[in-house]
Amino acid sequence: MAATAVMIAPDTDVSRAKLAVLNTIAKRLGGLVEITLVDQTLPADEIARRCDGAVALLAGGKSPNGKWEFLPAQFTELMKKVPTANLLQAPSAGTDFCDKVALAELGVKVANNGGANAVAVAEHAIALIVAVYRKLDVQIASIKGGTWWEPVIRHPVEEFHTLVGKRIGIVGLGRIGSRVAKRLQGWECEVVYHDILDFPREYEEAAHAKRVAFDTLLKTSDVVSLHVPLERTTRHMMSDREFALMKPTALLINTSRGPVVDEEALIRALRAKKIFGAGLDVVETEPIKRDNPLIGIENVILTPHQATRAQESILNANDFIVENIMRAARGEEIQSVVEPV
């Protein structure tokens, strides 16, 4: 008899389609696990009853409004009632939707998607750099507005740049940051990084990245690209002090999580021209509010937290999720565990 895992998600056509895909993969891998869907809007006791005996829980994803409706405390309370489950599997790279410290105290491990979307996010980060440097938003709007190049050439040519010779500072040289570094080698950049973790020399050499102190990275980089998880230690890691250290010609790129950046401080820095521009796939409050000042600030390009959106990301994540749940069912070591901070 197959072990049971439970996906906690909105009961929608999208969730059911994802469930079917995951169970198809599970059958292909031997049918050790069957994944069921439990509607996250049900009463807590009913959710717990339907999860009884599960070896793992899967956070199914966000509701149609783009938010995690199942709150961190709810995951913790649910895990207390499902003692057979020692894994909470995330579909994403980020795991800030749950309280990892509280879950660790229950003996529950939280795993992310094993870098399934790392390539897509790395490519998106580089695309944002190019988009801000070449004012692609202005160029595209000019064509669509029927004004050809007139709005573009009003901007000084000194505001348009290539990446050759630029120093790119990567904050967080993990799965995504290291891929950004590797891909930038073809752009003839100098890549430096800062991370709280120590990496083997071979890892740094493969990424072609030189380790520097955080403040040095901020002071000397032409582009600062953030690739860190949202944790207690990284919330607002970029604020007034950090922006004051950056070059007035520098760009900030954020494809990690919005609250890593103190958004009010970023707005102040952009308006005061303490930094030149920003490319952001994430903001502090999502979906972004229509009156958010970032929308109207020059040299800011925003995308709607879809850096991961690529067919390859989904295929990679689905395979990893099922394989990790099967590891939990077999009592094997779970992969890509995110330690509580």
N, C-alpha and C positions, 0 to 999 in steps of 0.2 A: 504494500500500500504506500502511495506517495506521501511524503511529508507535505505539510501545508505552510505556505507563506501568505501574508495578507498585504494587499496594496490599499493604503488609506488615501482615498481620493474622492473628488466629487463624482457622483454617479452620472456620468455624461457619456455621450457617444464616443467622445475622444478617449475617455478613460477605458471604456470597454474595448475599443480598438487596440489600445496599448496593451491591455491585459491579454487579448488574443495573441498578439505578437510575442509577448513574453512566454506564454504557455506553449506556443509553437517551438520556441527556442528550447524550452525545458524538455519537451518531448524529443527533440532532435538530439539532446545531450543525455538521453537515457530515461527521462520521465521520473527522476528521483523526487522532484518537487512539483506541486501544483499550486499556482498562485490564484487567490480569489480576491474579489473586490469588495470592500466594505465602505459604504458611503460615509464620508467624514461628517456629514450633518446629522447623523443619527445621535440619539442620547448616548452619553459616555458608557453607561452600563451595557447598552445593547452592542456598541462597538466592541467592548471588551468580551462580551459573550461570543460574538462572531469570530473573534481572534483566538479563542480558546484552543490551545495546543499548537499554535503556530511556532515555527522555528525561527522566523524572521518577520519583521515588518518592513514594508517598502513605502516611503513617502512618495505618493503618486505624483505630486506636482501641484502647481498653482491652479486656483479657480479661474474661470473665464475672465474675471476682472484683473488678473495678473498678480494676485496676492496669495500668500500662504494663509488660508483661513484656519487651518489646524494649528493651534498655537504651541509654542515650546512646552508650556506646562501641561498641555493635553497629551503630548507624546510621553512625557515623563509619567504622568498618572496612568496612562494606558499600559506602559511597560511594567508598571508595578503589578498590574492585574493579569499580565501574560508572562509568567515566570519561565515558560518554555522558550521564549524568544530572547536571544542574546545578541541580535543584530538589528540595528535600524539602518536600512540602506537608503542612501540618497540617490536621486536620479541625476544630480548635478554635481559640479565641482564644489560649490558652496554648501556648507552645512550649518549656516547660521539660523536655520529655521527651528533648531532644537537646542536644548540645554545639555551640552555634552558633559559638563561637570556632574550634573544631577544623574544623568544616565550612567556615567562611569561608576558612580556610587552604587548603582543597582547591578553592576556587572555587565552592562549593555555596551557594545561597541557600535560606534557610528562610522560608517564607511561612505566615501564619496564615489564618484563614477569612474575612478581609476584613470583620469586624464582623457576620457573619451572625447571631450570637446576641446582639448588643448590646442590642436592645430587650427581649428576654426577661430578660436579666440585670439591666438597669436597672429593669424592673418588679419583679423579685424583690427587689432591694435596697430599694426603697420599701416593698414588702410586709413585709419584715422590720422596718423602722422602725416601721410601724404595729402590727405584731404584738407587738413588745416594749412599745411605748408603751401599748397597750390590753390587755396581758396576754391575748392571744387564746388562748395555750396553756392558761392557767388556766380561761378561760371555756368553751372547748370541752370540756376534761376534766370540768368541773363538770356540764355538760349530760349528757355520756355516762355520768358516774358517778351520775346520778340525784339530784344534790344542788342542782339549779337554780342559784341565785346565791350560796348560802351561802359557798363558798370564795372567791368573787370579792370580796364585800363585806367580807371580813375584812382585805383589803389597804387601806391608807389611800387615800383618793381623790386625795391629793397625788402618788401614784405613777402615776396615769393622765393622759395628756397628748394634746393635739392637736398638729398640726404648725405651726399658725399662729404666726408670729413667731419660730419657732425658727431658729437659725443652723445650717445643714448644711454641714459641711466635707468637700469631695470631694478625695481624694488621688488624682490622676491624672485629667486632663480629656480623655482620649482618646475612642474611640468609645462606650464604655459610660458613663464618667463624665460626658461631655457630655450624654448622653441622660437620665441621672439628673437633672442640673441643669435641663434643659429641662422635664422632666415635673413637677418640684417647683414650678414657677412657679404652677401652679393650686392649690397647697397654701398659698400665701401665706407662703413661707419666704424667708429671706435665704440666698443660696448663695455660699460662698467656695470657693476651690480652691487647691491647690498642685500644681505639676508641675515636673519638671526641664527640660521643653521649653518653648520660647517659642511662643505661639500668636498669630496675627494678631488685631488688635483686633476685627475682624468676627466671628471665631470665638468670642471671649469674649462679645461682645454677643449673639450668637445663643443662647449657653448661659445668658445672664443670670447670669454668675458673675464674681466679683471675685477677682483674684489676691492672695494673702497669703503671708507666710513660713510655713514648715511649723510652727514652734513657735507662731506666732500662731494658726494654724488649730487646733492642739491645745488651746491655752489658752482659746479663745473659742467653740468650736463646741459646740452641744448634741448633735450627732450627727457622728461621724467615719466616713465611708464610704470604703472602700479599693477602688481600681480600677487597680491596677498589675500588671504582669507579674511573675512570680517570676524574679528574676535575682540574681546575686551581690550587687548593690547594694541589693536590696529584701528579701533574706532577713532576717527578724526586725527589720524597720524599725520595728515597734511592739513595744517591750519595756518594761522597768521605768521607764526615764527618760521615755518618751513617755506612759505611763499616769499617771505622777506629775504631768504637766503638764495633763492633762485635768480637766474639771469633775467633781466627785463625782456630778453628776446626768446625766452624758453617757452616750451609747450608742456602742458600736463596732459597725460593720457591715462584714462581710467576705464578698464574693462573688468574690474574685479567686483566690488560692491560699492554702492553710493556712499554709505556712511563712513567709509575709509577716509573720505574727504569731508572736511568741514565746509559745507557748501556756502555758507554766508561768508566765510573767510575767502573762499575762492572768488566769489562775486566781487568782494572788496579788492582783491588782488588784480583781477581783470580790469575793473573800472579805473583803478589807480595806475594801471599799466606796469604793475610790478612784475607781471609775466605777460607774454604776448598773446597766448591763446590756449585752448583746451579742446581735446577730443574725448567725448564722454559717451560710453554706452550705458552708463548707470548714473542715477541721481539719488539723493537721500530719500525722497518720497516718490514712490512709483505706483501707478503711472504718474508722469510728471504733470504738475498743475499748469494750466494754461497761462497763469500769470507769473510763472517762474522767470525771474530776470535773466537766467542763462539763455533763454530762447532768443532774446533780443540783443545779446551782447555780441559784438563783432569778433571774429576769429574763434568762435565757439561752434563746434559741430557736434550735434547730439544724435544718437541713434537709440532705439527703444529697447535696450537690454536684450538684444537679439544677436550678440556676437557669436553665440553658440550655434545659431540656426544654420545647420547644414545637414544634409542627409547622412553624411559620414558620421557626424557626431551622434546622431540617434542610433545608427546601426551599432557603433562601438559601445555606446552606453547600454543598450539592451542586452548585448552579449555579456558584458561585464557584470551587470546586475544579476542576471540569472546564474552565472557561474559563481558569483560570490554567495548568493543565497544557497546554492548547492553545497558550497564549502561549509556553510553553517549547518546544513542538514547532516553532513557527514562528520561533523565535529572537527573539521580541519581548520587551519589558520585562515582567518578572514583577511582579505587583501584591502589595501588602501584605507586603513583605519585612520581616522583623524583624531589626534589626541586632544583631550580637553585642555583649554587654556584659560 
